[in-house]
Amino acid sequence: MTSTTDIAARLHPELQALRRELHADPELGNDNPRTQARILAALDGLDLEITTGESVTSVVAVLRGRAETAGERPIVLLRGDMDGLPVTEATGQPFASTTGTMHACGHDLHVAGLVGAVRILHELRDELPGDVVFMFQPGEEGPGGAAPMIAEGVLDAAGRRADAAFGLHVISAQAPLGVWTGRAGVLMAAADQCYIAVRGVGGHGSQPHRSKDPVPVACEIVLALQAMVTRQFDAFDPVVVTAGRIVGGTKENIIPDDAHIDLTVRTFSKTNHDQVPERIERLARGIAEAHGLSAEVNYVPGYPVTVNDDAAYALMTDTVTDLFGAERYVEMPFPEAGAEDFSYVLEQVPGAYIFVSAYPGDDWNTTATNHSPRALFDDVVLADCSALLAEVTLRRLRQG
């Protein structure tokens, strides 16, 4: 019997070529027509049921297994995201992007790896006792492509709701090349945005008592938020609030009417995710009113917490160690504070999501991380990514 790893090794040269073509031409957001066209070309000629998105440039492919099975046929969904970032690449690679955009988060490897999984499972379709949905998704970096694809029916593309969902993400730091990492339960944070406008009354900087200065009030709100997260939330279920932007005024001797604070908010549980908006609003308005000013709070929910199902995670990690050896897997001690819109899939379908290092050097602990213009990803990991996705699918389908 031909193994998934053998097929992946044979496919590696063409997957590498696809990845480098994608890397040289990234696209942003939910509009990725050139990437979509390359995916469709890579799947051309295969026995698949293919649809493209209506509101986003997604690709959904369904592979029907041919093996006999008793009862209802199981369904597995595999996902790969395809969009890049507004980053000017500085890696110096011969296939580097020159468009002012970059696959600085490795989504080009995700696409090529998922294409590899399609090819492997298509070759083994006579052994598949179920069906597979392949979810090629734009917009993970924002505004979010998973939710529109779910609304358009990706989770039910094979005729009913998928039984399990799996995905992976390459990283350019934090672990040696080819090492996998993850954890059961909460894997990644929810990420929200919050915009606070402090409304005052402008005037001359030499006579602040004749004005209502919003700048020190905005500063006080930022500092109070740091106390709030340590005094109102459990230290073992953390909340992270970061003011990434504070804007107020036009000149040193002019007190402005308004000051603005832009926040990113990270939470690791639904309880805290639900409580944070009200507490930020209460704090901001209370401090502003204490100084005779007002505050307007616009809280914008983002991606929810990414949670791995225990059984699906165990299956995925067991598959990693069986294929590549126990030394190639390291358990994460804590969740990752980044966010991921595969979380929308995992809210509705039990599944698992893990990371693999694609950094080619020895300085993996100090090198440029994902989203850096200098982030490096070695496409030598493509065969392993394809083999893992294919193998975990085979094993889950055989569970029934």
C-alpha positions in Angstrom: 0.0 0.0 0.0 1.4 3.4 -1.0 1.8 5.7 2.0 0.8 9.3 2.3 4.4 10.3 3.0 5.6 8.5 -0.1 3.1 10.3 -2.3 3.9 13.6 -0.6 7.6 13.2 -1.3 6.9 12.5 -5.0 4.7 15.6 -5.2 7.1 17.9 -3.4 8.8 19.4 -6.5 5.5 20.6 -8.0 4.2 21.8 -4.6 7.4 23.8 -4.1 7.0 25.4 -7.6 3.4 26.3 -6.8 4.3 27.7 -3.4 7.1 29.9 -4.9 4.7 31.2 -7.6 2.2 32.1 -5.0 4.9 33.7 -2.8 5.9 36.1 -5.6 2.4 37.3 -6.1 0.4 37.8 -2.8 -3.0 39.2 -2.7 -4.8 40.9 0.2 -8.1 40.4 2.1 -11.1 38.6 0.6 -10.3 39.4 -3.0 -7.6 37.0 -4.3 -8.5 36.3 -7.9 -5.0 35.4 -9.1 -4.5 33.0 -6.2 -7.9 31.5 -6.8 -7.0 30.9 -10.4 -3.8 29.2 -9.5 -5.6 26.9 -7.1 -8.2 26.0 -9.7 -5.4 25.3 -12.2 -3.7 23.0 -9.6 -6.9 21.0 -9.1 -7.8 20.8 -12.8 -8.4 17.3 -14.1 -9.1 15.8 -10.7 -12.3 14.0 -9.8 -13.7 16.8 -7.6 -16.8 18.8 -7.0 -15.6 22.4 -7.2 -17.4 25.6 -6.3 -16.1 29.1 -6.0 -17.3 31.8 -3.5 -20.0 34.3 -4.3 -19.0 37.0 -1.8 -15.3 36.1 -1.5 -12.7 34.5 -3.9 -12.8 31.1 -2.1 -12.5 27.6 -3.6 -14.3 24.6 -2.1 -13.6 21.2 -3.5 -15.3 18.0 -2.4 -13.7 14.6 -2.9 -16.0 11.5 -2.7 -14.3 8.4 -1.3 -14.9 5.1 -3.1 -14.5 2.6 -0.2 -17.5 0.8 1.2 -18.7 1.9 4.6 -21.6 0.9 6.8 -24.1 3.6 7.7 -23.7 7.3 7.2 -20.4 8.2 5.4 -18.1 10.4 7.6 -17.0 13.7 6.3 -13.7 15.6 7.1 -13.0 19.2 6.3 -9.4 20.5 5.6 -8.7 24.2 5.5 -5.9 26.4 4.1 -5.9 30.2 4.0 -4.5 32.1 1.0 -4.1 35.8 1.6 -1.0 37.8 2.2 -0.2 41.0 4.1 0.5 44.7 3.3 4.3 44.2 4.0 7.2 45.0 1.7 9.3 41.9 1.6 13.0 42.2 2.7 14.1 38.5 2.6 16.2 38.8 -0.6 14.9 35.4 -1.8 15.0 34.9 -5.6 11.2 34.4 -5.6 10.4 37.3 -3.2 7.4 39.5 -3.8 8.1 42.8 -5.5 4.5 44.1 -5.3 4.6 45.8 -1.8 2.7 42.8 -0.4 4.1 39.7 1.2 3.2 36.2 2.3 4.7 37.1 5.7 2.5 34.6 7.5 3.2 31.6 5.3 -0.3 31.3 3.7 1.4 30.4 0.4 2.7 27.2 2.1 -0.8 26.6 3.5 -2.3 26.7 0.0 0.4 24.5 -1.6 0.2 22.1 1.4 -3.5 21.7 1.0 -3.2 21.2 -2.7 -0.8 18.4 -1.9 -3.3 16.8 0.5 -6.0 17.0 -2.3 -3.6 15.2 -4.7 -2.7 12.5 -2.1 -6.3 11.7 -1.1 -7.4 11.8 -4.7 -4.8 9.2 -5.5 -6.0 7.1 -2.5 -9.7 7.7 -3.1 -10.5 4.0 -3.5 -9.4 3.6 0.1 -11.5 6.5 1.5 -14.6 5.3 3.5 -16.0 8.8 3.4 -15.8 12.3 1.8 -13.5 15.2 2.2 -14.1 19.0 1.9 -11.2 21.2 1.0 -11.6 24.8 2.1 -9.3 27.3 0.4 -10.0 30.5 2.2 -9.1 34.1 1.6 -9.1 37.0 4.1 -7.7 35.3 7.2 -5.6 38.4 7.9 -8.8 40.4 7.7 -11.6 41.2 7.2 -12.1 37.4 7.7 -13.0 34.9 5.0 -14.1 31.9 7.2 -17.4 33.5 8.3 -18.5 34.3 4.7 -17.6 30.8 3.5 -19.6 29.3 6.4 -22.5 31.5 5.5 -22.2 30.2 1.9 -22.3 26.6 3.1 -18.7 25.3 3.2 -19.4 23.2 6.4 -22.2 21.4 4.6 -20.5 21.2 1.1 -20.5 17.4 1.1 -24.2 17.2 1.7 -24.3 17.5 5.5 -22.3 19.0 8.3 -18.7 17.8 8.4 -17.8 15.5 11.3 -14.3 16.9 11.9 -12.1 19.7 10.7 -8.3 20.1 10.6 -5.8 22.8 9.7 -2.2 23.8 10.3 -0.1 27.0 10.4 3.6 27.4 9.6 5.7 29.6 11.9 9.0 31.3 11.1 10.4 31.3 14.7 10.1 29.7 18.1 11.0 26.1 17.1 13.5 24.2 15.0 12.7 23.4 11.4 10.1 20.7 11.1 9.0 20.6 14.7 5.3 20.6 15.3 3.6 22.2 18.3 0.1 22.7 19.7 -2.1 22.1 22.7 -5.5 20.7 23.6 -8.3 23.1 24.5 -7.7 26.8 24.1 -5.0 27.3 21.5 -5.3 30.9 20.4 -7.0 34.1 21.8 -10.0 36.0 20.7 -8.9 39.3 19.2 -11.2 42.4 19.3 -10.8 46.1 18.6 -12.0 49.0 20.7 -12.0 52.7 19.7 -12.5 55.3 22.4 -13.1 59.0 21.7 -12.7 61.3 24.7 -14.7 64.5 24.1 -13.6 67.7 25.7 -13.4 71.4 24.9 -10.3 72.8 23.2 -8.5 76.0 24.0 -5.1 77.6 24.6 -2.3 75.5 26.2 -1.4 78.4 28.5 -4.9 78.4 30.1 -6.0 74.8 30.5 -8.5 75.8 33.2 -10.6 77.5 30.5 -10.8 74.2 28.5 -11.6 70.6 29.1 -8.4 68.9 28.1 -9.1 65.3 26.7 -5.4 64.4 26.4 -4.6 63.7 30.1 -8.0 62.0 30.5 -7.1 59.7 27.6 -3.7 58.9 29.2 -5.5 58.2 32.5 -7.9 55.8 30.7 -5.0 53.9 29.1 -3.2 53.5 32.5 -6.5 52.5 34.2 -7.1 49.8 31.6 -3.8 48.1 32.7 -5.0 48.1 36.3 -8.4 46.8 35.2 -7.1 43.7 33.5 -5.1 42.7 36.6 -7.7 43.6 39.2 -11.0 42.6 37.5 -9.9 39.3 35.8 -8.3 36.1 37.0 -4.6 36.0 36.4 -5.0 32.4 35.2 -7.5 33.4 32.6 -5.7 36.5 31.3 -7.0 39.6 29.4 -4.5 41.7 27.4 -5.5 45.3 26.5 -3.0 47.2 24.4 -3.3 50.8 23.3 -1.6 50.7 19.9 -2.6 54.3 19.0 -3.3 57.5 20.9 -4.1 60.6 18.8 -4.9 64.1 20.1 -4.1 67.6 19.0 -2.3 69.4 16.2 0.3 71.6 18.0 2.0 71.8 21.4 0.1 74.9 22.6 -3.4 73.9 21.4 -5.7 71.9 23.6 -7.8 69.8 21.3 -11.5 69.1 21.5 -11.0 65.3 21.2 -8.5 62.6 21.9 -8.7 59.1 20.5 -7.5 55.7 21.7 -7.3 52.6 19.6 -7.1 49.3 21.5 -6.5 45.6 20.7 -8.1 43.3 23.2 -7.1 39.6 23.7 -9.1 37.1 25.7 -8.8 33.4 26.2 -12.3 32.4 27.4 -15.8 33.1 26.3 -16.6 34.4 29.8 -14.0 37.1 29.7 -14.7 37.8 26.0 -18.3 38.5 27.0 -17.4 40.7 30.0 -14.6 42.9 28.6 -16.7 45.3 26.4 -18.9 46.4 29.3 -16.0 46.9 31.7 -14.0 49.0 29.2 -16.9 51.2 28.5 -17.7 51.6 32.2 -14.1 52.6 32.9 -13.7 55.0 30.0 -17.0 56.8 30.6 -16.5 56.9 34.4 -13.0 58.5 34.2 -14.1 61.0 31.5 -17.2 62.0 33.6 -15.0 62.4 36.7 -13.1 65.1 34.9 -16.3 66.7 33.4 -15.7 65.2 29.9 -17.4 62.4 28.0 -16.2 59.3 26.3 -17.7 57.3 23.4 -16.7 53.7 23.1 -17.0 51.6 19.9 -16.2 48.0 20.7 -15.8 45.8 17.6 -15.7 42.0 18.2 -13.1 40.1 16.1 -12.2 36.4 15.8 -13.3 34.2 18.7 -11.2 32.0 20.8 -9.6 29.0 18.9 -10.4 25.8 20.8 -9.0 22.4 19.9 -11.3 19.4 20.5 -9.6 16.9 22.8 -10.2 13.8 20.6 -9.4 15.6 17.3 -6.2 17.0 18.8 -5.1 13.6 20.1 -5.7 12.1 16.7 -3.6 14.9 15.0 -0.7 14.7 17.5 -0.7 10.9 17.3 -0.5 11.1 13.6 2.4 13.6 13.8 4.4 11.3 16.0 3.6 8.2 14.0 4.7 9.8 10.7 7.7 11.9 11.8 8.7 10.6 15.3 8.0 11.7 18.9 10.9 14.1 18.9 9.2 16.2 16.2 6.3 17.2 18.5 6.5 19.7 21.4 3.4 20.5 23.6 2.7 24.2 24.0 2.6 25.2 27.7 0.3 28.2 27.1 -2.1 29.4 24.5 -0.9 31.7 21.7 -2.1 35.3 22.1 -2.6 35.7 18.3 -6.0 35.0 16.8 -7.2 32.9 13.9 -10.5 32.8 12.0 -10.4 29.0 11.7 -12.0 29.5 15.2 -15.3 30.0 13.4 -15.1 26.5 11.9 -14.1 25.0 15.2 -17.1 26.6 17.0 -19.3 24.4 14.8 -17.2 21.4 13.9 -15.0 19.5 16.4 -11.4 19.7 15.1 -7.8 20.6 15.7 -5.3 23.1 14.5 -1.5 22.9 15.1 1.7 24.7 14.1 4.9 23.6 12.3 8.2 25.5 12.2 9.4 26.3 8.7 12.4 28.4 9.7 15.5 27.1 7.9 18.2 28.4 10.3 19.7 27.6 13.7 18.7 30.9 15.3 15.0 30.0 15.5 14.6 31.5 18.9 15.7 35.0 17.9 14.8 35.3 14.3 12.1 37.3 12.6 8.6 36.1 13.4 5.5 35.8 11.3 4.4 39.2 9.8 7.9 40.5 9.7 9.3 41.7 6.3 12.3 39.4 7.0 10.2 36.3 7.9 11.6 33.1 6.2 9.7 29.9 5.5 11.5 26.9 4.1 9.2 25.0 1.7 11.0 21.8 2.6 8.1 21.3 5.1 5.5 21.1 2.3 5.6 17.4 1.9 5.2 16.9 5.7 2.2 19.3 5.7 0.5 17.5 2.9 1.2 14.1 4.3 -0.1 15.0 7.8 -3.4 16.5 6.5 -4.0 13.5 4.2 -3.1 10.9 6.9 -5.2 12.5 9.7 -8.1 12.6 7.2 -7.7 8.9 6.4 -7.6 7.9 10.0 -10.6 10.1 11.0 -12.7 8.7 8.1 -11.8 5.1 9.2 -13.1 5.9 12.7 -16.5 6.4 11.1 
